[in-house]
């Protein structure tokens, strides 16, 4: 694997956790049931180049 920006092979894997919050409209429309499925998280892996700092999806 090479960095698309500078071409070096000195890369590191980085995990980023993204979460989805609850919208006010969802709570108003669905009441307590609006909280069902709230706080869903998703892990996204990235490669980070140690030379230039460029971050791209794995």
N, CA, C and O atoms as CSV, one atom per row, in Angstrom:
chain,resi,resn,atom,element,x,y,z
A,1,UNK,N,N,0.851,-1.173,0.000
A,1,UNK,CA,C,0.000,0.000,0.000
A,1,UNK,C,C,0.899,1.238,0.000
A,1,UNK,O,O,1.858,1.329,0.766
A,2,UNK,N,N,0.572,2.173,-0.862
A,2,UNK,CA,C,1.331,3.422,-0.960
A,2,UNK,C,C,0.405,4.622,-0.768
A,2,UNK,O,O,-0.785,4.562,-1.078
A,3,UNK,N,N,0.963,5.688,-0.263
A,3,UNK,CA,C,0.218,6.932,-0.110
A,3,UNK,C,C,-0.068,7.517,-1.494
A,3,UNK,O,O,0.852,7.671,-2.297
A,4,UNK,N,N,-1.349,7.848,-1.789
A,4,UNK,CA,C,-1.672,8.407,-3.103
A,4,UNK,C,C,-1.125,9.819,-3.308
A,4,UNK,O,O,-1.038,10.287,-4.443
A,5,UNK,N,N,-0.758,10.497,-2.229
A,5,UNK,CA,C,-0.263,11.871,-2.341
A,5,UNK,C,C,1.248,11.936,-2.564
A,5,UNK,O,O,1.719,12.627,-3.468
A,6,UNK,N,N,2.022,11.194,-1.714
A,6,UNK,CA,C,3.480,11.312,-1.820
A,6,UNK,C,C,4.165,10.022,-2.264
A,6,UNK,O,O,5.342,10.053,-2.626
A,7,UNK,N,N,3.446,8.868,-2.247
A,7,UNK,CA,C,4.006,7.622,-2.761
A,7,UNK,C,C,4.787,6.793,-1.765
A,7,UNK,O,O,5.277,5.721,-2.121
A,8,UNK,N,N,4.921,7.245,-0.536
A,8,UNK,CA,C,5.676,6.468,0.448
A,8,UNK,C,C,4.854,5.285,0.954
A,8,UNK,O,O,3.628,5.282,0.843
A,9,UNK,N,N,5.534,4.280,1.510
A,9,UNK,CA,C,4.870,3.100,2.046
A,9,UNK,C,C,4.804,3.132,3.569
A,9,UNK,O,O,4.409,2.142,4.185
A,10,UNK,N,N,5.182,4.249,4.187
A,10,UNK,CA,C,5.187,4.391,5.637
A,10,UNK,C,C,3.801,4.847,6.104
A,10,UNK,O,O,3.568,6.034,6.334
A,11,UNK,N,N,2.880,3.873,6.242
A,11,UNK,CA,C,1.488,4.164,6.569
A,11,UNK,C,C,1.092,3.527,7.897
A,11,UNK,O,O,1.713,2.565,8.349
A,12,UNK,N,N,0.053,4.077,8.510
A,12,UNK,CA,C,-0.472,3.544,9.758
A,12,UNK,C,C,-1.991,3.457,9.642
A,12,UNK,O,O,-2.627,4.353,9.088
A,13,UNK,N,N,-2.579,2.361,10.172
A,13,UNK,CA,C,-4.031,2.184,10.164
A,13,UNK,C,C,-4.612,2.956,11.336
A,13,UNK,O,O,-4.050,2.962,12.431
A,14,UNK,N,N,-5.753,3.614,11.092
A,14,UNK,CA,C,-6.415,4.437,12.093
A,14,UNK,C,C,-7.902,4.113,12.073
A,14,UNK,O,O,-8.524,4.153,11.011
A,15,UNK,N,N,-8.489,3.791,13.235
A,15,UNK,CA,C,-9.924,3.529,13.359
A,15,UNK,C,C,-10.619,4.769,13.866
A,15,UNK,O,O,-10.175,5.374,14.842
A,16,UNK,N,N,-11.700,5.157,13.219
A,16,UNK,CA,C,-12.481,6.304,13.656
A,16,UNK,C,C,-13.904,5.831,13.918
A,16,UNK,O,O,-14.506,5.162,13.078
A,17,UNK,N,N,-14.437,6.175,15.075
A,17,UNK,CA,C,-15.795,5.789,15.445
A,17,UNK,C,C,-16.703,6.977,15.196
A,17,UNK,O,O,-16.507,8.053,15.760
A,18,UNK,N,N,-17.697,6.774,14.349
A,18,UNK,CA,C,-18.669,7.821,14.056
A,18,UNK,C,C,-19.992,7.409,14.663
A,18,UNK,O,O,-20.422,6.264,14.522
A,19,UNK,N,N,-20.638,8.348,15.344
A,19,UNK,CA,C,-21.927,8.032,15.952
A,19,UNK,C,C,-23.003,8.931,15.377
A,19,UNK,O,O,-22.741,10.044,14.920
A,20,UNK,N,N,-24.214,8.417,15.415
A,20,UNK,CA,C,-25.357,9.144,14.887
A,20,UNK,C,C,-26.251,9.510,16.066
A,20,UNK,O,O,-26.688,8.630,16.808
A,21,UNK,N,N,-26.523,10.779,16.241
A,21,UNK,CA,C,-27.336,11.236,17.360
A,21,UNK,C,C,-28.822,11.194,17.044
A,21,UNK,O,O,-29.233,10.762,15.967
A,22,UNK,N,N,-29.615,11.648,17.995
A,22,UNK,CA,C,-31.068,11.682,17.857
A,22,UNK,C,C,-31.475,13.091,17.466
A,22,UNK,O,O,-31.040,14.058,18.091
A,23,UNK,N,N,-32.303,13.219,16.440
A,23,UNK,CA,C,-32.785,14.532,16.037
A,23,UNK,C,C,-34.013,14.909,16.846
A,23,UNK,O,O,-34.774,14.040,17.274
A,24,UNK,N,N,-34.206,16.198,17.054
A,24,UNK,CA,C,-35.363,16.685,17.792
A,24,UNK,C,C,-36.673,16.334,17.111
A,24,UNK,O,O,-37.658,16.039,17.788
A,25,UNK,N,N,-36.706,16.358,15.791
A,25,UNK,CA,C,-37.920,16.029,15.043
A,25,UNK,C,C,-38.300,14.576,15.262
A,25,UNK,O,O,-39.478,14.258,15.427
A,26,UNK,N,N,-37.319,13.701,15.265
A,26,UNK,CA,C,-37.578,12.278,15.458
A,26,UNK,C,C,-38.195,12.026,16.825
A,26,UNK,O,O,-39.115,11.217,16.946
A,27,UNK,N,N,-37.701,12.707,17.862
A,27,UNK,CA,C,-38.232,12.533,19.208
A,27,UNK,C,C,-39.656,13.068,19.278
A,27,UNK,O,O,-40.520,12.441,19.891
A,28,UNK,N,N,-39.914,14.230,18.653
A,28,UNK,CA,C,-41.250,14.821,18.680
A,28,UNK,C,C,-42.266,13.948,17.950
A,28,UNK,O,O,-43.395,13.791,18.416
A,29,UNK,N,N,-41.879,13.386,16.819
A,29,UNK,CA,C,-42.803,12.588,16.032
A,29,UNK,C,C,-43.070,11.215,16.634
A,29,UNK,O,O,-44.189,10.706,16.568
A,30,UNK,N,N,-42.061,10.636,17.208
A,30,UNK,CA,C,-42.185,9.257,17.658
A,30,UNK,C,C,-42.128,9.092,19.178
A,30,UNK,O,O,-42.186,7.963,19.666
A,31,UNK,N,N,-42.018,10.167,19.927
A,31,UNK,CA,C,-41.987,10.095,21.388
A,31,UNK,C,C,-40.835,9.256,21.888
A,31,UNK,O,O,-39.716,9.359,21.387
A,32,UNK,N,N,-41.102,8.445,22.852
A,32,UNK,CA,C,-40.062,7.593,23.434
A,32,UNK,C,C,-39.535,6.609,22.398
A,32,UNK,O,O,-38.350,6.276,22.410
A,33,UNK,N,N,-40.391,6.145,21.510
A,33,UNK,CA,C,-39.952,5.209,20.466
A,33,UNK,C,C,-38.962,5.881,19.521
A,33,UNK,O,O,-38.263,5.199,18.772
A,34,UNK,N,N,-38.895,7.203,19.549
A,34,UNK,CA,C,-37.923,7.923,18.724
A,34,UNK,C,C,-36.501,7.631,19.146
A,34,UNK,O,O,-35.558,7.821,18.377
A,35,UNK,N,N,-36.355,7.164,20.381
A,35,UNK,CA,C,-35.010,6.838,20.852
A,35,UNK,C,C,-34.558,5.450,20.405
A,35,UNK,O,O,-33.384,5.112,20.557
A,36,UNK,N,N,-35.457,4.646,19.861
A,36,UNK,CA,C,-35.077,3.326,19.352
A,36,UNK,C,C,-34.090,3.507,18.210
A,36,UNK,O,O,-34.371,4.232,17.256
A,37,UNK,N,N,-32.975,2.874,18.297
A,37,UNK,CA,C,-31.958,2.996,17.256
A,37,UNK,C,C,-31.079,4.215,17.424
A,37,UNK,O,O,-30.226,4.484,16.578
A,38,UNK,N,N,-31.272,4.960,18.502
A,38,UNK,CA,C,-30.451,6.156,18.741
A,38,UNK,C,C,-29.057,5.723,19.170
A,38,UNK,O,O,-28.889,4.672,19.788
A,39,UNK,N,N,-28.085,6.515,18.849
A,39,UNK,CA,C,-26.725,6.244,19.264
A,39,UNK,C,C,-26.046,5.151,18.469
A,39,UNK,O,O,-25.163,4.475,18.996
A,40,UNK,N,N,-26.423,4.956,17.228
A,40,UNK,CA,C,-25.769,3.952,16.392
A,40,UNK,C,C,-24.343,4.399,16.114
A,40,UNK,O,O,-24.091,5.578,15.863
A,41,UNK,N,N,-23.425,3.467,16.158
A,41,UNK,CA,C,-22.029,3.792,15.880
A,41,UNK,C,C,-21.544,3.012,14.664
A,41,UNK,O,O,-22.067,1.949,14.329
A,42,UNK,N,N,-20.550,3.563,14.029
A,42,UNK,CA,C,-19.977,2.950,12.840
A,42,UNK,C,C,-18.463,3.141,12.889
A,42,UNK,O,O,-17.978,4.255,13.088
A,43,UNK,N,N,-17.726,2.058,12.706
A,43,UNK,CA,C,-16.274,2.133,12.663
A,43,UNK,C,C,-15.819,2.328,11.225
A,43,UNK,O,O,-16.249,1.607,10.325
A,44,UNK,N,N,-14.952,3.299,11.019
A,44,UNK,CA,C,-14.400,3.557,9.696
A,44,UNK,C,C,-12.884,3.490,9.803
A,44,UNK,O,O,-12.285,4.146,10.655
A,45,UNK,N,N,-12.265,2.690,8.932
A,45,UNK,CA,C,-10.810,2.560,8.948
A,45,UNK,C,C,-10.188,3.478,7.916
A,45,UNK,O,O,-10.671,3.594,6.790
A,46,UNK,N,N,-9.107,4.130,8.320
A,46,UNK,CA,C,-8.351,5.016,7.442
A,46,UNK,C,C,-6.886,4.625,7.484
A,46,UNK,O,O,-6.416,4.034,8.456
A,47,UNK,N,N,-6.179,4.956,6.435
A,47,UNK,CA,C,-4.727,4.882,6.404
A,47,UNK,C,C,-4.233,6.310,6.584
A,47,UNK,O,O,-4.778,7.239,5.989
A,48,UNK,N,N,-3.212,6.485,7.396
A,48,UNK,CA,C,-2.594,7.800,7.564
A,48,UNK,C,C,-1.124,7.671,7.194
A,48,UNK,O,O,-0.408,6.805,7.696
A,49,UNK,N,N,-0.698,8.554,6.306
A,49,UNK,CA,C,0.702,8.574,5.883
A,49,UNK,C,C,1.529,9.255,6.965
A,49,UNK,O,O,1.219,10.367,7.392
A,50,UNK,N,N,2.588,8.574,7.405
A,50,UNK,CA,C,3.454,9.139,8.437
A,50,UNK,C,C,4.373,10.217,7.890
A,50,UNK,O,O,4.919,11.010,8.656
A,51,UNK,N,N,4.550,10.257,6.582
A,51,UNK,CA,C,5.434,11.252,5.982
A,51,UNK,C,C,4.740,12.588,5.748
A,51,UNK,O,O,5.253,13.634,6.144
A,52,UNK,N,N,3.568,12.555,5.101
A,52,UNK,CA,C,2.903,13.813,4.733
A,52,UNK,C,C,1.617,14.074,5.506
A,52,UNK,O,O,1.083,15.181,5.443
A,53,UNK,N,N,1.092,13.062,6.251
A,53,UNK,CA,C,-0.099,13.252,7.056
A,53,UNK,C,C,-1.405,13.070,6.309
A,53,UNK,O,O,-2.470,13.314,6.878
A,54,UNK,N,N,-1.358,12.648,5.049
A,54,UNK,CA,C,-2.566,12.460,4.240
A,54,UNK,C,C,-3.388,11.299,4.807
A,54,UNK,O,O,-2.833,10.252,5.140
A,55,UNK,N,N,-4.706,11.480,4.917
A,55,UNK,CA,C,-5.607,10.458,5.451
A,55,UNK,C,C,-6.567,10.021,4.352
A,55,UNK,O,O,-7.196,10.851,3.696
A,56,UNK,N,N,-6.673,8.691,4.157
A,56,UNK,CA,C,-7.577,8.160,3.146
A,56,UNK,C,C,-8.177,6.858,3.641
A,56,UNK,O,O,-7.585,6.157,4.462
A,57,UNK,N,N,-9.379,6.539,3.123
A,57,UNK,CA,C,-10.098,5.340,3.560
A,57,UNK,C,C,-9.367,4.077,3.144
A,57,UNK,O,O,-8.765,4.000,2.073
A,58,UNK,N,N,-9.441,3.084,4.030
A,58,UNK,CA,C,-8.804,1.791,3.763
A,58,UNK,C,C,-9.677,0.966,2.845
A,58,UNK,O,O,-9.319,-0.159,2.499
